[in-house]
Amino acid sequence: MAIVNRLLRPSISTSAAASSVISRSFTSLNRQSPPFPALHLQRVESSNSSINGARNVHWVFLGCPGVGKGTYASRLSNLLGIPHIATGDLVREELSVSGPLAPQLAEIVNRGKLVPDDIIFDLLSKRLEAGEAKGESGFILDGFPRTVRQAEVLEGVVEVDLVVNLRLREEALLAKCLGRRICTECGGNFNVACIDIKGENGSPGLYMAPLLPPPQCEAKLITRLDDKEEVIKERLRIYNEMSQPVEEFYRSRGKLLEFDLPGGIPESWPKLLQALNLHDHGAKQSAAA
């Protein structure tokens, strides 16, 4: 697996960084450096494998906040035996432990703004280095890249096999985000929203059942700090503004798979597997899945 070993002052281009010899030491990004960082990794070429039991796939999940990237990336991670790395989780973890970047991150997250590249590179580098120490192989990235600049840096250091772009109509996205809940005890993610959009003018209807917590979690649910209507709308606006160039970046390279979610997990999961030519023999489809 390609692992970030250092984030250096960008004195060389991304393409040059791709062929650089790895430095095994790790340092943080110099935030006073010029605007284009060089991620120094060992370049890993695509295996173009059939995925059956493969552990070296490098996939990216794109999609608006709240679309379900984490849900489906996590399921695929379990199915394929490769790590799911969500940059949103890395940000929230940094906030929860009051890490050195927490004060700056709190202001950004509470306003619904995009986390700057240097912070994302820093957090992602640490996560990948920790994975290397545990012997992880391959990855499914969730929430990165969000800009063409990030995509160019990533493409310069690892051969991304596939980019899955999950899509869902905005009214459903807003309802999903407002319905998200987290159990403070077990860490489980739930959703109390029942989304039932009627079809009209030729558009199909959309039903997404709530993902309710078990009784022991009901009194321990909290809402994410950034799941406020005005913050969500700002995040969606920023995402939509910046996503099209990233989608085109991967579309032009023949790596983009567009997937419109037809409903909740019971409806969407088997169709996503079909689109990916995968099979989950142990899947148990239920309305509460």
C-alpha positions as CSV (number, residue, x, y, z in Angstrom):
1,M,0.0,0.0,0.0
2,A,1.3,3.4,-0.8
3,I,1.9,5.2,2.4
4,V,2.5,8.9,3.1
5,N,5.9,9.1,4.6
6,R,6.4,12.9,4.6
7,L,4.6,16.0,3.6
8,L,7.5,18.2,2.5
9,R,8.0,21.8,1.4
10,P,6.9,21.6,-2.3
11,S,10.2,22.4,-4.0
12,I,9.4,19.9,-6.7
13,S,6.3,19.2,-8.9
14,T,3.8,16.6,-8.2
15,S,5.0,14.4,-11.1
16,A,8.5,14.6,-9.8
17,A,7.3,13.7,-6.3
18,A,5.7,10.6,-7.8
19,S,9.2,9.3,-8.8
20,S,11.0,10.4,-5.7
21,V,12.8,7.9,-3.4
22,I,10.9,7.5,-0.2
23,S,12.1,9.1,2.9
24,R,11.1,6.8,5.8
25,S,10.9,9.6,8.3
26,F,7.7,11.6,8.8
27,T,7.3,15.3,9.2
28,S,4.3,17.7,9.1
29,L,3.6,19.9,6.2
30,N,5.3,23.3,6.3
31,R,2.3,25.6,6.3
32,Q,4.4,28.5,5.3
33,S,5.5,26.8,2.1
34,P,4.3,27.5,-1.5
35,P,0.8,26.5,-2.3
36,F,1.3,23.1,-4.0
37,P,2.5,20.4,-1.6
38,A,4.5,17.4,-2.7
39,L,3.2,14.2,-1.0
40,H,6.2,11.8,-1.0
41,L,4.9,8.2,-1.3
42,Q,6.0,5.1,-3.1
43,R,4.0,5.0,-6.3
44,V,1.8,2.0,-6.6
45,E,0.6,1.1,-10.0
46,S,-3.0,-0.2,-10.5
47,S,-3.3,-4.0,-10.4
48,N,-6.6,-3.9,-12.4
49,S,-7.6,-7.0,-10.5
50,S,-11.0,-8.6,-10.5
51,I,-11.2,-7.6,-6.8
52,N,-12.0,-11.2,-5.7
53,G,-10.0,-11.3,-2.5
54,A,-7.7,-8.5,-3.8
55,R,-6.2,-6.4,-1.0
56,N,-4.4,-3.8,-3.1
57,V,-7.3,-1.9,-4.6
58,H,-7.3,1.9,-4.3
59,W,-10.8,3.3,-4.5
60,V,-12.3,6.7,-3.9
61,F,-15.8,7.5,-2.9
62,L,-17.2,10.9,-3.9
63,G,-20.6,12.4,-3.0
64,C,-22.3,15.2,-1.2
65,P,-22.2,15.4,2.6
66,G,-24.8,12.9,4.0
67,V,-25.2,10.9,0.8
68,G,-23.9,7.7,2.5
69,K,-20.3,7.5,1.4
70,G,-19.3,6.2,4.9
71,T,-22.1,3.6,5.0
72,Y,-21.3,2.0,1.6
73,A,-17.5,2.4,1.8
74,S,-17.5,0.7,5.2
75,R,-19.6,-2.2,3.9
76,L,-17.2,-2.6,0.9
77,S,-14.3,-2.3,3.3
78,N,-15.6,-5.3,5.3
79,L,-16.4,-7.2,2.1
80,L,-13.0,-6.8,0.5
81,G,-10.9,-6.7,3.6
82,I,-9.3,-3.3,2.9
83,P,-9.3,-0.2,5.2
84,H,-11.9,2.4,4.9
85,I,-10.4,5.9,5.5
86,A,-12.8,8.8,5.9
87,T,-11.3,12.2,6.2
88,G,-14.4,13.4,8.0
89,D,-13.8,10.9,10.7
90,L,-10.2,12.0,11.0
91,V,-11.3,15.6,11.5
92,R,-13.9,14.6,14.1
93,E,-11.3,12.4,15.9
94,E,-8.9,15.4,16.0
95,L,-11.6,17.5,17.5
96,S,-12.7,14.9,20.1
97,V,-9.2,14.4,21.5
98,S,-8.5,18.2,21.4
99,G,-5.5,17.7,19.1
100,P,-3.2,20.5,18.0
101,L,-5.4,21.3,15.0
102,A,-8.7,21.2,17.0
103,P,-9.2,25.0,17.6
104,Q,-8.7,25.8,13.9
105,L,-10.8,22.8,12.8
106,A,-13.7,23.7,15.2
107,E,-14.2,27.1,13.6
108,I,-14.1,25.6,10.1
109,V,-16.5,22.8,10.8
110,N,-19.0,24.9,12.7
111,R,-19.2,27.2,9.7
112,G,-19.6,24.4,7.2
113,K,-16.4,25.4,5.3
114,L,-14.0,23.1,3.5
115,V,-11.0,22.0,5.6
116,P,-7.8,23.4,4.1
117,D,-5.5,21.1,2.1
118,D,-2.6,21.3,4.5
119,I,-4.7,20.1,7.4
120,I,-6.2,17.3,5.4
121,F,-2.8,16.2,4.1
122,D,-1.5,16.2,7.7
123,L,-4.3,14.1,9.1
124,L,-4.3,11.7,6.2
125,S,-0.6,11.2,6.3
126,K,-0.7,10.2,10.0
127,R,-3.6,7.8,9.3
128,L,-1.8,6.1,6.4
129,E,1.4,5.8,8.4
130,A,-0.5,4.2,11.2
131,G,-2.0,1.8,8.7
132,E,1.3,0.9,7.3
133,A,2.5,0.0,10.8
134,K,-0.4,-2.4,11.2
135,G,0.2,-4.0,7.8
136,E,-2.8,-2.6,6.0
137,S,-3.0,-3.0,2.2
138,G,-5.1,-0.9,-0.2
139,F,-7.7,1.6,0.8
140,I,-11.1,3.0,0.1
141,L,-10.9,6.8,0.6
142,D,-14.1,8.6,1.6
143,G,-14.2,12.4,1.5
144,F,-10.9,12.8,-0.3
145,P,-10.1,14.3,-2.8
146,R,-12.6,17.2,-2.8
147,T,-10.6,19.5,-5.1
148,V,-8.8,19.0,-8.3
149,R,-5.6,20.1,-6.5
150,Q,-6.1,17.2,-4.0
151,A,-6.9,14.8,-6.9
152,E,-3.7,15.8,-8.7
153,V,-1.6,15.2,-5.6
154,L,-3.2,11.8,-5.0
155,E,-2.9,10.8,-8.7
156,G,0.8,11.7,-8.6
157,V,1.5,9.2,-5.8
158,V,-0.9,6.3,-6.2
159,E,-2.8,4.8,-9.1
160,V,-6.5,5.1,-8.2
161,D,-8.4,2.1,-9.7
162,L,-12.0,3.4,-9.4
163,V,-13.9,6.4,-8.3
164,V,-17.5,5.9,-7.2
165,N,-19.7,9.0,-7.3
166,L,-22.8,8.5,-5.1
167,R,-25.7,10.8,-6.0
168,L,-29.0,11.6,-4.2
169,R,-31.5,14.4,-4.7
170,E,-30.9,17.4,-2.4
171,E,-34.1,17.3,-0.5
172,A,-33.3,13.7,0.6
173,L,-29.7,14.7,1.5
174,L,-30.9,17.5,3.8
175,A,-33.4,15.3,5.6
176,K,-30.7,12.6,6.0
177,C,-28.2,15.0,7.5
178,L,-30.8,16.4,9.9
179,G,-31.8,12.9,11.0
180,R,-28.2,11.7,11.8
181,R,-27.6,10.6,15.4
182,I,-24.5,9.1,17.1
183,C,-24.6,6.9,20.3
184,T,-22.2,8.3,22.9
185,E,-21.6,4.9,24.4
186,C,-21.2,2.5,21.5
187,G,-20.3,5.0,18.8
188,G,-23.0,3.6,16.5
189,N,-24.4,5.8,13.7
190,F,-28.2,5.9,13.3
191,N,-30.7,8.0,11.4
192,V,-34.2,8.9,12.7
193,A,-35.4,10.4,9.5
194,C,-38.1,8.6,7.4
195,I,-37.8,9.9,3.9
196,D,-40.7,9.4,1.6
197,I,-40.6,11.5,-1.5
198,K,-43.5,10.9,-4.0
199,G,-42.7,10.6,-7.6
200,E,-44.0,13.3,-9.9
201,N,-43.5,14.7,-13.4
202,G,-41.9,11.5,-14.5
203,S,-39.4,11.4,-11.6
204,P,-39.5,8.2,-9.5
205,G,-40.4,8.3,-5.9
206,L,-37.8,7.7,-3.2
207,Y,-38.2,5.9,0.1
208,M,-35.5,5.6,2.8
209,A,-36.5,4.0,6.0
210,P,-35.1,5.3,9.3
211,L,-32.1,3.4,10.8
212,L,-33.3,3.4,14.4
213,P,-31.1,2.6,17.4
214,P,-31.6,-0.3,19.7
215,P,-33.4,0.5,23.0
216,Q,-30.2,0.6,25.0
217,C,-28.9,3.5,22.8
218,E,-32.0,5.6,22.6
219,A,-31.2,7.8,25.6
220,K,-27.6,8.2,24.6
221,L,-28.0,9.8,21.1
222,I,-26.4,13.0,20.1
223,T,-26.4,15.1,17.0
224,R,-23.2,16.0,15.2
225,L,-22.2,19.6,15.8
226,D,-22.2,20.3,12.0
227,D,-25.7,18.8,11.4
228,K,-27.6,22.1,11.5
229,E,-29.7,23.2,8.6
230,E,-27.8,26.3,7.7
231,V,-24.4,24.5,8.0
232,I,-25.6,21.6,5.9
233,K,-26.9,23.9,3.2
234,E,-23.6,25.7,3.1
235,R,-21.7,22.4,2.9
236,L,-23.9,21.3,0.0
237,R,-23.4,24.6,-1.8
238,I,-19.6,24.4,-1.4
239,Y,-19.5,20.7,-2.4
240,N,-21.6,21.3,-5.5
241,E,-19.4,24.2,-6.5
242,M,-16.2,22.2,-6.2
243,S,-17.3,18.7,-7.1
244,Q,-17.9,19.1,-10.9
245,P,-14.2,19.7,-11.7
246,V,-13.2,16.7,-9.6
247,E,-15.8,14.5,-11.2
248,E,-14.5,15.6,-14.7
249,F,-10.9,15.0,-13.6
250,Y,-11.7,11.3,-13.0
251,R,-14.3,11.0,-15.8
252,S,-11.7,12.1,-18.4
253,R,-9.4,9.3,-17.1
254,G,-12.1,6.7,-17.5
255,K,-12.3,6.0,-13.7
256,L,-15.6,7.5,-12.7
257,L,-18.7,5.4,-11.9
258,E,-21.8,7.4,-11.4
259,F,-24.3,5.7,-9.1
260,D,-27.8,7.2,-8.3
261,L,-29.0,5.8,-5.0
262,P,-32.5,4.3,-5.6
263,G,-33.5,4.3,-1.9
264,G,-32.2,3.2,1.4
265,I,-29.6,0.5,2.1
266,P,-31.9,-2.5,1.3
267,E,-32.6,-1.1,-2.2
268,S,-29.2,0.5,-2.9
269,W,-26.6,-2.0,-1.6
270,P,-27.4,-4.9,-4.0
271,K,-27.6,-2.5,-6.9
272,L,-24.2,-1.0,-6.0
273,L,-22.7,-4.5,-5.7
274,Q,-24.1,-5.3,-9.2
275,A,-22.6,-2.1,-10.6
276,L,-19.2,-3.1,-9.1
277,N,-19.6,-6.7,-10.3
278,L,-19.3,-7.9,-6.7
279,H,-21.2,-10.4,-4.6
280,D,-22.0,-10.3,-0.9
281,H,-23.0,-13.9,-0.1
282,G,-23.4,-13.1,3.6
283,A,-25.6,-10.1,3.1
284,K,-28.9,-10.0,5.0
285,Q,-31.2,-7.5,3.5
286,S,-33.7,-5.9,5.9
287,A,-35.4,-2.6,6.3
288,A,-33.3,-1.9,9.3
289,A,-30.0,-2.7,7.7
